[in-house]
Amino acid sequence: MNDDQPTPEDAQPNRGAAEVRLSRIKWAFLGGICGLAIALLLGWLLRGPGSDLPPLTRAALEAAEARWRDHPARSYTIKVQVTGAQPATYQVEVRDGEALSASLNGRPLTQRRVFDTWSVPGMFGTLASDVERLEEPENEGRILARCEFDGQYGYPARYERIELNSGVQVAWEVVKFELD
């Protein structure tokens, strides 16, 4: 073989280095895209649909419950639209302080415990449990909860909870509240 003839290895001496550089550029680009996606997701979670809601605090919850006690609505119909992993619309009929019937997406429910869950006292119970979780040291910074209470009666008009470590999000909004 003639020493003046280039070998295949000599024809592309930097081919391996170029491939490594290209691979690094691809990974850097993909990493940048993933970082951007994560930043956008966190931005949406932190400033998402309920971002105009004030934080849920024990003091705000207690003030709303006091307003509910001061202006008791013993007979009412409430319709609550839930969004999140299990979107639904609940409607509950309350008479003389007792939840008598409930429907899910327009279909009657038969389990009485669900009736109470979506009554105003039931929603206050859910919020109280969430406040307890928010106050646990191990949950600090891991759960965001925001709530707006009705100015006249105190019922939870809009609520949003986001668990940052799992991305689980649930929100509800009272779309109908009528006294009977």
Backbone as a chain_set.jsonl record, in Angstrom:
{"seq": "MNDDQPTPEDAQPNRGAAEVRLSRIKWAFLGGICGLAIALLLGWLLRGPGSDLPPLTRAALEAAEARWRDHPARSYTIKVQVTGAQPATYQVEVRDGEALSASLNGRPLTQRRVFDTWSVPGMFGTLASDVERLEEPENEGRILARCEFDGQYGYPARYERIELNSGVQVAWEVVKFELD", "coords": {"N": [[0.844, -1.171, 0.0], [0.47, 2.236, -0.713], [2.091, 4.833, 0.967], [1.36, 7.448, 0.589], [-1.298, 7.523, 0.006], [-4.491, 8.374, 1.36], [-5.938, 6.837, 4.165], [-9.108, 5.332, 5.135], [-9.539, 6.121, 7.773], [-7.958, 8.395, 7.902], [-9.258, 10.093, 6.169], [-11.473, 11.158, 7.453], [-10.647, 12.51, 9.981], [-11.66, 13.934, 12.198], [-14.158, 12.991, 12.602], [-15.327, 11.461, 14.718], [-15.104, 13.262, 16.875], [-16.733, 15.318, 15.91], [-19.225, 14.048, 15.863], [-19.596, 13.616, 18.576], [-19.743, 16.27, 19.466], [-22.086, 17.072, 18.118], [-23.911, 15.333, 19.286], [-23.812, 16.241, 21.92], [-24.849, 18.801, 21.545], [-27.448, 18.153, 20.708], [-28.419, 16.933, 23.068], [-28.193, 19.062, 24.854], [-29.99, 20.828, 23.679], [-32.395, 19.331, 23.935], [-32.459, 19.162, 26.726], [-32.77, 21.869, 27.334], [-35.305, 22.326, 26.199], [-36.854, 20.61, 27.814], [-36.419, 21.827, 30.308], [-37.628, 24.306, 29.843], [-40.269, 23.465, 29.448], [-40.855, 22.459, 32.01], [-40.588, 24.803, 33.506], [-42.675, 26.326, 32.402], [-44.855, 24.729, 33.139], [-44.704, 24.828, 35.964], [-45.067, 27.574, 36.248], [-47.698, 27.793, 35.315], [-48.993, 26.214, 37.223], [-48.472, 27.663, 39.542], [-49.508, 30.146, 38.922], [-51.927, 29.657, 37.848], [-55.357, 28.884, 36.9], [-56.693, 29.643, 39.267], [-55.253, 31.74, 40.271], [-55.954, 34.28, 41.058], [-57.149, 33.948, 43.428], [-57.27, 34.275, 46.988], [-54.878, 33.005, 49.427], [-55.685, 29.989, 51.197], [-56.302, 30.079, 54.551], [-56.253, 29.318, 58.058], [-57.434, 31.388, 59.547], [-58.963, 32.757, 57.592], [-60.748, 30.728, 56.885], [-62.063, 30.273, 59.344], [-63.301, 32.77, 59.678], [-65.059, 32.754, 57.499], [-66.68, 30.56, 58.152], [-67.858, 31.578, 60.46], [-69.334, 33.68, 59.35], [-71.139, 32.146, 57.866], [-72.494, 30.874, 59.97], [-73.621, 33.124, 61.168], [-75.387, 34.031, 59.23], [-77.321, 31.957, 58.562], [-78.169, 29.663, 56.062], [-80.591, 27.64, 55.82], [-82.116, 26.176, 54.062], [-81.441, 25.399, 50.839], [-80.272, 25.307, 47.419], [-77.451, 24.068, 45.899], [-74.992, 24.212, 43.413], [-72.123, 22.787, 42.191], [-69.237, 23.049, 40.335], [-66.663, 20.941, 39.487], [-63.233, 20.728, 38.745], [-60.289, 19.157, 37.409], [-58.599, 16.057, 37.949], [-60.85, 14.418, 38.036], [-63.295, 15.647, 36.676], [-66.498, 17.1, 37.305], [-69.99, 17.832, 37.902], [-71.79, 18.696, 40.657], [-74.896, 18.719, 42.322], [-76.759, 19.745, 45.065], [-79.523, 19.426, 47.193], [-80.645, 21.053, 49.962], [-82.543, 21.004, 52.855], [-83.93, 22.502, 55.656], [-81.421, 22.374, 56.906], [-80.494, 19.826, 56.282], [-79.016, 17.673, 53.963], [-80.852, 16.515, 51.408], [-81.003, 15.424, 48.836], [-78.923, 14.617, 45.999], [-77.071, 15.136, 42.983], [-74.998, 13.924, 40.346], [-73.49, 15.18, 37.631], [-76.061, 15.545, 36.629], [-77.298, 13.134, 37.158], [-79.069, 11.278, 39.574], [-77.746, 10.704, 42.849], [-77.12, 8.05, 45.186], [-75.749, 7.513, 47.515], [-75.641, 8.693, 50.682], [-73.513, 9.953, 52.012], [-72.185, 11.388, 50.052], [-73.987, 13.37, 49.5], [-73.746, 15.072, 51.708], [-71.058, 15.821, 51.462], [-70.937, 17.735, 49.419], [-72.537, 19.713, 50.378], [-72.722, 22.923, 52.031], [-71.651, 22.804, 54.755], [-70.227, 20.404, 54.432], [-68.319, 21.093, 52.48], [-66.929, 23.005, 53.962], [-65.834, 21.241, 55.823], [-64.06, 19.767, 54.203], [-62.268, 21.81, 53.529], [-61.282, 22.43, 56.083], [-59.882, 20.077, 56.666], [-57.921, 20.293, 54.694], [-56.62, 22.629, 55.545], [-55.503, 21.674, 57.908], [-53.661, 19.849, 56.811], [-52.044, 21.653, 55.398], [-50.819, 22.962, 57.487], [-49.111, 21.099, 58.564], [-45.73, 20.419, 59.218], [-44.208, 18.841, 57.407], [-45.49, 19.23, 55.019], [-45.022, 21.77, 54.227], [-44.746, 24.172, 51.761], [-45.355, 22.315, 49.844], [-47.978, 22.053, 49.179], [-50.406, 23.991, 47.658], [-53.069, 26.03, 48.409], [-55.978, 27.768, 47.71], [-58.652, 30.016, 48.227], [-61.833, 31.497, 47.775], [-64.334, 33.076, 49.509], [-67.879, 33.446, 49.757], [-69.149, 36.693, 50.06], [-71.496, 37.406, 51.462], [-72.8, 35.107, 52.647], [-70.703, 33.391, 53.267], [-70.055, 30.877, 52.277], [-67.815, 28.552, 50.599], [-66.924, 29.844, 47.674], [-65.154, 29.638, 45.491], [-62.479, 27.397, 44.972], [-59.18, 26.09, 45.054], [-56.732, 23.567, 44.967], [-53.418, 22.512, 44.87], [-51.11, 19.97, 44.694], [-47.837, 20.091, 44.83], [-45.734, 18.22, 44.737], [-46.804, 16.009, 43.471], [-48.3, 16.985, 41.436], [-51.03, 16.875, 41.435], [-54.124, 18.335, 41.027], [-57.01, 20.022, 42.054], [-60.076, 21.702, 41.717], [-62.863, 23.768, 42.553], [-65.95, 25.421, 41.833], [-68.661, 27.3, 42.891], [-71.453, 27.395, 41.057], [-74.056, 27.893, 41.227], [-76.186, 29.091, 43.708], [-78.909, 29.023, 45.502], [-81.376, 30.24, 47.63], [-84.012, 28.578, 49.296]], "CA": [[0.0, 0.0, 0.0], [1.238, 3.45, -0.849], [1.978, 5.662, 2.156], [0.804, 8.739, 0.237], [-2.748, 7.391, -0.125], [-5.177, 8.505, 2.655], [-6.735, 5.697, 4.622], [-10.435, 5.799, 5.538], [-9.435, 6.813, 9.06], [-7.373, 9.706, 7.662], [-10.18, 10.914, 5.387], [-12.363, 11.85, 8.393], [-9.96, 12.415, 11.259], [-12.415, 14.542, 13.282], [-15.541, 12.52, 12.534], [-15.76, 11.077, 16.066], [-15.241, 14.476, 17.669], [-17.897, 16.036, 15.394], [-20.412, 13.331, 16.325], [-19.727, 13.877, 20.006], [-20.235, 17.642, 19.587], [-23.473, 17.073, 17.664], [-24.681, 14.646, 20.321], [-23.899, 17.167, 23.054], [-25.771, 19.88, 21.153], [-28.798, 17.58, 20.757], [-28.817, 16.755, 24.475], [-28.362, 20.391, 25.441], [-31.252, 21.339, 23.145], [-33.473, 18.592, 24.597], [-32.478, 19.602, 28.121], [-33.351, 23.209, 27.343], [-36.741, 22.177, 25.937], [-37.451, 20.039, 29.037], [-36.388, 22.872, 31.325], [-38.657, 25.283, 29.499], [-41.572, 22.836, 29.715], [-41.028, 22.411, 33.462], [-40.81, 26.178, 33.952], [-44.034, 26.713, 32.007], [-45.798, 23.977, 33.978], [-44.688, 25.426, 37.302], [-45.695, 28.883, 36.14], [-49.135, 27.598, 35.222], [-49.476, 25.735, 38.506], [-48.385, 28.718, 40.545], [-50.299, 31.306, 38.501], [-52.954, 29.061, 37.007], [-56.713, 29.397, 36.847], [-57.131, 30.238, 40.524], [-54.197, 32.605, 40.802], [-56.52, 35.481, 41.648], [-57.749, 33.577, 44.706], [-56.376, 34.442, 48.146], [-54.47, 31.742, 50.052], [-56.543, 29.435, 52.24], [-55.677, 30.105, 55.872], [-57.175, 28.985, 59.147], [-58.182, 32.598, 59.897], [-59.969, 33.008, 56.547], [-61.757, 29.677, 57.001], [-62.862, 30.523, 60.555], [-64.134, 33.952, 59.428], [-66.129, 32.343, 56.587], [-67.601, 29.703, 58.911], [-68.619, 32.472, 61.347], [-70.309, 34.37, 58.501], [-72.17, 31.147, 57.567], [-73.301, 30.708, 61.188], [-74.36, 34.368, 61.415], [-76.418, 34.158, 58.192], [-77.538, 30.553, 58.17], [-79.075, 29.303, 54.978], [-80.992, 26.284, 56.222], [-82.689, 25.498, 52.899], [-80.823, 25.974, 49.646], [-79.779, 24.438, 46.356], [-76.091, 24.474, 45.528], [-74.443, 23.489, 42.27], [-70.672, 22.965, 42.266], [-68.503, 22.499, 39.198], [-65.343, 20.48, 39.914], [-62.277, 20.479, 37.669], [-59.124, 18.409, 37.848], [-58.503, 14.692, 37.431], [-62.193, 13.853, 37.922], [-64.238, 16.758, 36.549], [-67.899, 16.732, 37.519], [-70.877, 18.861, 38.425], [-72.641, 18.186, 41.735], [-75.972, 19.589, 42.79], [-77.292, 19.237, 46.334], [-80.716, 20.089, 47.729], [-80.591, 21.061, 51.421], [-83.773, 21.529, 53.455], [-83.835, 22.556, 57.119], [-80.069, 22.008, 57.316], [-80.164, 18.442, 55.942], [-78.884, 17.382, 52.539], [-81.871, 15.51, 51.106], [-80.744, 14.762, 47.558], [-77.753, 15.108, 45.279], [-76.893, 14.562, 41.65], [-73.67, 14.019, 39.739], [-73.677, 15.377, 36.193], [-77.469, 15.42, 36.325], [-77.829, 11.819, 37.545], [-79.25, 11.194, 41.035], [-76.828, 9.894, 43.646], [-77.822, 7.296, 46.222], [-74.948, 7.434, 48.741], [-75.899, 9.897, 51.469], [-72.274, 10.644, 52.39], [-71.861, 12.324, 48.987], [-74.895, 14.511, 49.663], [-73.156, 15.962, 52.703], [-69.76, 16.317, 51.0], [-71.093, 18.924, 48.59], [-73.3, 20.755, 51.065], [-71.776, 23.927, 52.527], [-70.865, 22.273, 55.869], [-69.304, 19.393, 53.916], [-67.2, 21.783, 51.843], [-66.119, 23.541, 55.061], [-65.078, 20.106, 56.375], [-62.94, 19.504, 53.286], [-61.294, 22.897, 53.692], [-60.646, 22.277, 57.397], [-58.882, 19.002, 56.515], [-56.809, 20.819, 53.91], [-55.868, 23.551, 56.399], [-54.688, 20.813, 58.787], [-52.532, 19.352, 56.005], [-51.17, 22.785, 55.1], [-50.086, 23.341, 58.701], [-48.141, 20.064, 58.928], [-44.398, 20.857, 58.776], [-43.714, 18.084, 56.245], [-46.184, 19.68, 53.809], [-44.697, 23.172, 53.96], [-44.285, 24.413, 50.4], [-45.726, 21.216, 48.941], [-49.393, 22.162, 48.834], [-50.95, 25.332, 47.51], [-54.529, 26.032, 48.526], [-56.505, 29.116, 47.612], [-60.106, 29.96, 48.339], [-62.606, 32.727, 47.864], [-65.587, 32.813, 50.202], [-68.968, 34.356, 49.447], [-69.137, 37.831, 50.972], [-72.701, 37.504, 52.285], [-73.079, 33.898, 53.437], [-69.463, 32.768, 53.713], [-69.763, 29.555, 51.69], [-66.633, 28.564, 49.726], [-67.397, 30.084, 46.315], [-64.155, 29.068, 44.566], [-61.393, 26.767, 45.718], [-58.184, 25.374, 44.265], [-55.631, 22.949, 45.709], [-52.413, 21.896, 44.021], [-50.044, 19.27, 45.411], [-46.707, 20.315, 43.943], [-44.872, 17.049, 44.571], [-47.435, 15.03, 42.588], [-48.988, 17.664, 40.344], [-52.472, 16.693, 41.553], [-54.82, 19.609, 41.161], [-58.472, 19.974, 42.072], [-60.676, 23.014, 41.932], [-64.313, 23.804, 42.423], [-66.583, 26.725, 41.813], [-70.103, 27.273, 43.064], [-72.044, 28.06, 39.893], [-75.448, 28.219, 41.587], [-76.527, 29.039, 45.12], [-80.245, 29.614, 45.622], [-82.109, 29.985, 48.865], [-85.373, 28.076, 49.095]], "C": [[0.884, 1.227, 0.0], [1.005, 4.324, 0.38], [1.376, 7.028, 1.863], [-0.723, 8.71, 0.107], [-3.415, 7.523, 1.243], [-5.967, 7.239, 2.966], [-8.127, 6.217, 5.007], [-10.402, 6.545, 6.877], [-8.897, 8.22, 8.883], [-8.346, 10.634, 6.945], [-11.125, 11.709, 6.296], [-11.749, 11.804, 9.792], [-10.773, 12.969, 12.422], [-13.862, 14.063, 13.328], [-16.074, 12.153, 13.917], [-15.991, 12.292, 16.941], [-16.472, 15.273, 17.22], [-19.193, 15.368, 15.863], [-20.655, 13.578, 17.811], [-20.276, 15.283, 20.227], [-21.711, 17.732, 19.203], [-24.372, 16.416, 18.706], [-24.855, 15.55, 21.539], [-24.879, 18.303, 22.753], [-27.206, 19.379, 21.211], [-29.28, 17.454, 22.195], [-29.032, 18.092, 25.162], [-29.684, 21.004, 24.97], [-32.433, 20.652, 23.824], [-33.592, 18.988, 26.064], [-33.103, 20.985, 28.259], [-34.858, 23.169, 27.13], [-37.442, 21.629, 27.182], [-37.489, 21.079, 30.153], [-37.446, 23.926, 31.087], [-40.05, 24.733, 29.798], [-41.862, 22.801, 31.209], [-41.311, 23.816, 33.999], [-42.22, 26.649, 33.601], [-45.076, 26.011, 32.861], [-45.854, 24.573, 35.382], [-45.326, 26.809, 37.29], [-47.203, 28.771, 36.069], [-49.7, 27.142, 36.554], [-49.506, 26.847, 39.545], [-49.242, 29.933, 40.199], [-51.457, 30.876, 37.619], [-54.32, 29.672, 37.175], [-57.162, 30.094, 38.129], [-56.161, 31.235, 41.092], [-54.74, 33.889, 41.419], [-57.181, 35.199, 42.995], [-56.766, 33.833, 45.84], [-56.006, 33.08, 48.736], [-55.493, 31.296, 51.097], [-55.75, 29.425, 53.544], [-56.73, 29.718, 56.907], [-58.043, 30.201, 59.501], [-59.279, 32.886, 58.872], [-61.096, 31.985, 56.633], [-62.658, 29.932, 58.21], [-63.784, 31.735, 60.364], [-65.311, 33.586, 58.518], [-67.151, 31.46, 57.312], [-68.448, 30.554, 59.867], [-69.68, 33.227, 60.557], [-71.458, 33.422, 58.141], [-73.089, 30.945, 58.779], [-74.169, 31.943, 61.458], [-75.505, 34.585, 60.425], [-76.767, 32.754, 57.688], [-78.552, 30.412, 57.038], [-79.454, 27.847, 55.237], [-81.574, 25.483, 55.064], [-82.155, 26.182, 51.638], [-80.527, 24.871, 48.63], [-78.415, 24.97, 45.967], [-75.623, 23.572, 44.394], [-72.961, 23.826, 42.198], [-70.024, 22.291, 41.065], [-67.077, 22.207, 39.65], [-64.478, 20.267, 38.677], [-61.07, 19.779, 38.259], [-59.153, 17.028, 37.234], [-59.872, 14.051, 37.219], [-63.222, 14.984, 37.835], [-65.679, 16.281, 36.678], [-68.674, 17.963, 37.948], [-71.807, 18.192, 39.429], [-73.726, 19.211, 42.031], [-76.579, 18.939, 44.026], [-78.48, 20.101, 46.749], [-80.665, 19.942, 49.247], [-81.882, 21.693, 51.934], [-83.646, 21.412, 54.965], [-82.488, 22.018, 57.619], [-79.643, 20.601, 56.972], [-80.104, 18.271, 54.429], [-79.814, 16.222, 52.199], [-81.633, 14.766, 49.805], [-79.524, 15.388, 46.911], [-77.71, 14.443, 43.911], [-75.454, 14.81, 41.197], [-73.883, 14.079, 38.238], [-75.118, 15.116, 35.778], [-78.101, 14.087, 36.691], [-77.927, 11.73, 39.063], [-78.216, 10.276, 41.687], [-77.623, 9.203, 44.748], [-77.052, 7.232, 47.534], [-75.046, 8.752, 49.513], [-74.628, 10.655, 51.841], [-71.859, 11.655, 51.325], [-72.75, 13.557, 49.065], [-74.229, 15.546, 50.564], [-71.845, 16.576, 52.23], [-69.894, 17.621, 50.242], [-72.109, 19.915, 49.134], [-72.274, 21.755, 51.599], [-70.996, 23.415, 53.741], [-69.858, 21.198, 55.418], [-68.095, 20.018, 53.247], [-66.306, 22.434, 52.903], [-65.272, 22.433, 55.697], [-63.874, 19.757, 55.516], [-61.859, 20.559, 53.454], [-60.566, 22.8, 55.029], [-59.58, 21.184, 57.353], [-57.672, 19.5, 55.742], [-55.974, 21.814, 54.709], [-54.978, 22.749, 57.349], [-53.451, 20.308, 58.039], [-51.543, 20.469, 55.699], [-50.295, 23.148, 56.29], [-49.085, 22.288, 59.16], [-46.774, 20.452, 58.368], [-43.895, 20.121, 57.525], [-44.386, 18.496, 54.937], [-45.859, 21.121, 53.436], [-44.116, 23.325, 52.556], [-44.664, 23.332, 49.408], [-47.173, 21.284, 48.475], [-49.752, 23.64, 48.74], [-52.458, 25.217, 47.589], [-54.991, 27.474, 48.558], [-58.025, 29.022, 47.617], [-60.69, 31.366, 48.415], [-63.957, 32.366, 48.467], [-66.627, 33.855, 49.79], [-69.021, 35.452, 50.506], [-70.344, 37.911, 51.894], [-72.868, 36.3, 53.2], [-71.829, 33.182, 53.932], [-69.156, 31.421, 53.095], [-68.54, 29.657, 50.774], [-67.063, 28.677, 48.256], [-66.459, 29.501, 45.26], [-62.997, 28.547, 45.393], [-60.464, 26.06, 44.753], [-57.098, 24.839, 45.173], [-54.708, 22.257, 44.715], [-51.374, 21.257, 44.922], [-48.83, 19.275, 44.49], [-45.846, 19.078, 43.722], [-45.484, 16.012, 43.636], [-48.11, 15.685, 41.386], [-50.498, 17.516, 40.388], [-53.117, 18.046, 41.812], [-56.315, 19.351, 41.158], [-58.971, 21.377, 42.348], [-62.184, 22.868, 41.859], [-64.775, 25.245, 42.417], [-68.086, 26.525, 41.979], [-70.685, 28.079, 41.91], [-73.507, 28.413, 40.128], [-75.605, 28.08, 43.09], [-77.855, 29.779, 45.274], [-80.863, 29.237, 46.936], [-83.514, 29.52, 48.53], [-86.263, 28.47, 50.239]], "O": [[1.932, 1.246, 0.646], [-0.137, 4.535, 0.789], [0.925, 7.709, 2.785], [-1.364, 9.76, 0.099], [-2.984, 6.877, 2.197], [-6.592, 6.656, 2.08], [-8.302, 7.422, 5.186], [-11.159, 7.494, 7.079], [-9.3, 9.14, 9.596], [-8.259, 11.852, 7.105], [-11.533, 12.815, 5.942], [-12.274, 11.134, 10.681], [-10.591, 12.51, 13.55], [-14.696, 14.657, 14.011], [-17.203, 12.522, 14.242], [-16.977, 12.346, 17.676], [-17.178, 15.841, 18.054], [-20.151, 16.055, 16.22], [-21.798, 13.731, 18.242], [-21.159, 15.486, 21.06], [-22.494, 18.393, 19.885], [-25.473, 16.898, 18.973], [-25.938, 15.608, 22.119], [-25.649, 18.709, 23.623], [-28.089, 20.082, 21.701], [-30.412, 17.82, 22.509], [-29.953, 18.238, 25.966], [-30.407, 21.619, 25.754], [-33.376, 21.322, 24.246], [-34.698, 19.132, 26.584], [-33.871, 21.239, 29.187], [-35.604, 23.888, 27.795], [-38.501, 22.124, 27.566], [-38.489, 21.193, 30.862], [-38.091, 24.389, 32.029], [-40.904, 25.439, 30.334], [-42.983, 23.081, 31.632], [-42.18, 23.991, 34.854], [-42.881, 27.297, 34.412], [-46.067, 26.621, 33.264], [-46.937, 24.793, 35.923], [-46.046, 27.172, 38.22], [-47.916, 29.56, 36.689], [-50.754, 27.612, 36.98], [-50.45, 26.956, 40.327], [-49.658, 30.67, 41.093], [-51.912, 31.626, 36.756], [-54.444, 30.839, 37.547], [-57.939, 31.047, 38.069], [-56.229, 31.554, 42.279], [-54.055, 34.523, 42.221], [-57.712, 36.11, 43.631], [-55.563, 33.632, 45.676], [-56.742, 32.109, 48.562], [-56.089, 32.121, 51.791], [-54.67, 28.839, 53.627], [-57.932, 29.787, 56.653], [-59.245, 30.062, 59.726], [-60.402, 33.224, 59.246], [-62.265, 32.333, 56.472], [-63.88, 29.819, 58.108], [-64.921, 31.726, 60.836], [-66.43, 34.05, 58.735], [-68.355, 31.605, 57.101], [-69.631, 30.274, 60.057], [-70.802, 33.398, 61.033], [-72.617, 33.836, 58.111], [-74.308, 30.857, 58.634], [-75.305, 31.825, 61.916], [-76.486, 35.253, 60.751], [-76.53, 32.422, 56.527], [-79.643, 30.98, 57.077], [-78.7, 26.935, 54.899], [-81.532, 24.253, 55.077], [-82.383, 27.369, 51.405], [-80.534, 23.681, 48.946], [-78.242, 26.167, 45.736], [-75.824, 22.357, 44.406], [-72.582, 24.996, 42.15], [-70.239, 21.105, 40.814], [-66.37, 23.093, 40.13], [-64.93, 19.697, 37.684], [-60.855, 19.808, 39.471], [-59.668, 16.841, 36.132], [-60.036, 13.228, 36.319], [-63.937, 15.251, 38.8], [-66.031, 15.195, 36.218], [-68.101, 18.991, 38.307], [-72.52, 17.245, 39.098], [-73.489, 20.418, 41.992], [-76.875, 17.745, 44.037], [-78.443, 21.329, 46.666], [-80.646, 18.823, 49.76], [-82.267, 22.78, 51.502], [-83.298, 20.354, 55.489], [-82.424, 21.303, 58.619], [-78.535, 20.198, 57.328], [-81.019, 18.669, 53.708], [-79.6, 15.092, 52.638], [-82.015, 13.604, 49.678], [-79.139, 16.516, 47.218], [-78.234, 13.348, 43.709], [-74.8, 15.767, 41.611], [-74.399, 13.135, 37.64], [-75.377, 14.544, 34.72], [-79.313, 13.92, 36.552], [-76.975, 12.069, 39.766], [-77.863, 9.224, 41.153], [-78.66, 9.699, 45.188], [-77.64, 6.927, 48.572], [-74.586, 9.793, 49.044], [-74.661, 11.878, 51.972], [-71.247, 12.673, 51.649], [-72.318, 14.662, 48.734], [-74.157, 16.729, 50.233], [-71.546, 17.724, 52.557], [-69.065, 18.518, 50.395], [-72.501, 20.852, 48.438], [-71.078, 21.461, 51.616], [-69.775, 23.571, 53.77], [-68.762, 21.105, 55.97], [-66.973, 19.542, 53.416], [-65.082, 22.424, 52.777], [-64.121, 22.667, 56.065], [-62.792, 19.484, 56.036], [-60.672, 20.237, 53.513], [-59.364, 23.06, 55.101], [-58.504, 21.339, 57.93], [-56.534, 19.178, 56.082], [-54.751, 21.845, 54.57], [-53.822, 23.112, 57.567], [-52.34, 20.337, 58.567], [-50.332, 20.252, 55.738], [-49.159, 23.59, 56.119], [-48.286, 22.554, 60.058], [-46.657, 20.777, 57.186], [-43.229, 20.72, 56.681], [-43.902, 18.149, 53.86], [-46.365, 21.634, 52.438], [-43.122, 22.687, 52.21], [-44.319, 23.433, 48.231], [-47.547, 20.646, 47.492], [-49.44, 24.43, 49.631], [-53.057, 24.389, 46.902], [-54.479, 28.295, 49.319], [-58.606, 28.077, 47.083], [-60.126, 32.276, 49.022], [-64.638, 31.458, 47.989], [-66.288, 35.005, 49.509], [-68.946, 35.173, 51.702], [-70.233, 38.434, 53.002], [-73.059, 36.461, 54.405], [-71.889, 32.442, 54.914], [-68.092, 30.861, 53.358], [-68.26, 30.726, 50.232], [-67.517, 27.695, 47.669], [-66.909, 28.941, 44.26], [-62.584, 29.161, 46.376], [-60.907, 25.496, 43.753], [-56.597, 25.55, 46.043], [-55.154, 21.517, 43.838], [-50.82, 21.911, 45.805], [-48.795, 18.555, 43.493], [-45.287, 18.899, 42.64], [-44.752, 15.207, 43.06], [-48.454, 15.001, 40.421], [-51.188, 17.978, 39.479], [-52.705, 18.794, 42.699], [-56.822, 18.561, 40.361], [-58.37, 22.135, 43.109], [-62.712, 21.973, 41.198], [-64.105, 26.15, 42.915], [-68.699, 25.698, 41.305], [-70.449, 29.281, 41.794], [-74.121, 29.132, 39.34], [-75.206, 27.073, 43.675], [-77.91, 31.006, 45.187], [-80.88, 28.067, 47.321], [-84.132, 30.014, 47.587], [-87.448, 28.135, 50.244]]}, "num_chains": 1, "name": "protein.A"}
